[in-house]
Amino acid sequence: MVAAVNLEAGMPTVEIALRRLELGLSDARMRHAAAVRLIHGYGSSGRGGAIHDGVHSHLARMKSQGKIREFVPGEEFSPFSQQARNALALCPELSRDRDFARENRGVTLVVL
């Protein structure tokens, strides 16, 4: 199962979005999800958003600490990305995600 967590609802600060991320990953683990689809948006202007950047930095730390197995930014989620291929090897179900190969900067996939 791939769970979904909306980090951008209500236009939160980065701090609040990161708390939602932690709670969402914890809840997904308790429900035995294999992966989580994080919806963080990419800024209303299209130039990028602080939540997008904060989520990726936070997930990189979590991966280095062994708290998650892999994560793939939406813009890298394609068969041409080694990071995506690693995630798909760990969780083949991700290949059915609607944003696979669509370069959606507003989502990130996390393999627990």
C-alpha positions as semicolon CSV with decimal commas, in nm:
position;residue;x (nm);y (nm);z (nm)
1;M;0,000;0,000;0,000
2;V;0,112;0,352;-0,079
3;A;-0,021;0,606;0,170
4;A;-0,066;0,975;0,087
5;V;0,012;1,273;0,310
6;N;-0,087;1,628;0,214
7;L;0,172;1,863;0,357
8;E;0,050;2,176;0,181
9;A;-0,314;2,192;0,299
10;G;-0,388;2,527;0,460
11;M;-0,061;2,685;0,341
12;P;0,147;2,586;0,648
13;T;0,493;2,705;0,742
14;V;0,785;2,475;0,667
15;E;0,803;2,382;1,037
16;I;0,440;2,271;1,044
17;A;0,476;2,084;0,714
18;L;0,776;1,894;0,853
19;R;0,576;1,798;1,162
20;R;0,301;1,671;0,932
21;L;0,563;1,475;0,741
22;E;0,689;1,304;1,058
23;L;0,335;1,225;1,175
24;G;0,236;1,102;0,830
25;L;0,535;0,869;0,802
26;S;0,470;0,736;1,150
27;D;0,104;0,673;1,071
28;A;0,196;0,503;0,741
29;R;0,436;0,270;0,926
30;M;0,164;0,180;1,176
31;R;-0,067;0,097;0,885
32;H;0,211;-0,115;0,728
33;A;0,235;0,099;0,415
34;A;0,534;0,024;0,193
35;A;0,564;0,382;0,072
36;V;0,422;0,731;0,112
37;R;0,329;0,988;-0,150
38;L;0,398;1,334;-0,007
39;I;0,207;1,624;-0,158
40;H;0,397;1,942;-0,083
41;G;0,337;2,163;-0,384
42;Y;0,599;2,375;-0,550
43;G;0,499;2,727;-0,463
44;S;0,204;2,916;-0,606
45;S;0,434;3,122;-0,828
46;G;0,584;2,812;-0,989
47;R;0,935;2,930;-0,894
48;G;0,975;2,683;-0,612
49;G;0,869;2,661;-0,255
50;A;1,023;2,648;0,087
51;I;0,821;2,339;0,181
52;H;0,953;2,154;-0,127
53;D;1,312;2,233;-0,031
54;G;1,262;2,171;0,340
55;V;1,100;1,831;0,277
56;H;1,386;1,718;0,054
57;S;1,651;1,828;0,304
58;H;1,465;1,656;0,588
59;L;1,424;1,334;0,390
60;A;1,794;1,332;0,295
61;R;1,880;1,346;0,667
62;M;1,629;1,072;0,745
63;K;1,777;0,851;0,473
64;S;2,132;0,903;0,600
65;Q;2,013;0,810;0,949
66;G;1,844;0,493;0,820
67;K;1,493;0,614;0,907
68;I;1,368;0,571;0,550
69;R;1,495;0,348;0,272
70;E;1,467;0,585;-0,024
71;F;1,294;0,897;-0,147
72;V;1,241;1,034;-0,494
73;P;1,150;1,393;-0,574
74;G;0,866;1,407;-0,826
75;E;1,088;1,579;-1,081
76;E;1,319;1,273;-1,072
77;F;1,043;1,010;-1,067
78;S;1,102;0,848;-1,406
79;P;1,260;0,532;-1,547
80;F;1,568;0,740;-1,637
81;S;1,654;0,825;-1,275
82;Q;1,870;0,589;-1,071
83;Q;1,700;0,713;-0,754
84;A;1,359;0,621;-0,900
85;R;1,483;0,281;-1,016
86;N;1,613;0,214;-0,663
87;A;1,274;0,307;-0,516
88;L;1,088;0,093;-0,769
89;A;1,309;-0,206;-0,688
90;L;1,215;-0,166;-0,321
91;C;0,847;-0,095;-0,389
92;P;0,728;-0,197;-0,738
93;E;0,380;-0,065;-0,655
94;L;0,515;0,288;-0,705
95;S;0,525;0,228;-1,082
96;R;0,144;0,268;-1,079
97;D;0,162;0,618;-0,927
98;R;-0,014;0,872;-1,148
99;D;0,292;1,098;-1,147
100;F;0,541;0,837;-1,267
101;A;0,742;0,996;-1,553
102;R;0,546;1,325;-1,530
103;E;0,813;1,542;-1,359
104;N;0,570;1,671;-1,093
105;R;0,778;1,895;-0,864
106;G;0,488;1,912;-0,617
107;V;0,519;1,553;-0,491
108;T;0,785;1,328;-0,342
109;L;0,771;0,950;-0,303
110;V;0,917;0,788;0,009
111;V;0,993;0,419;0,054
112;L;0,968;0,318;0,418
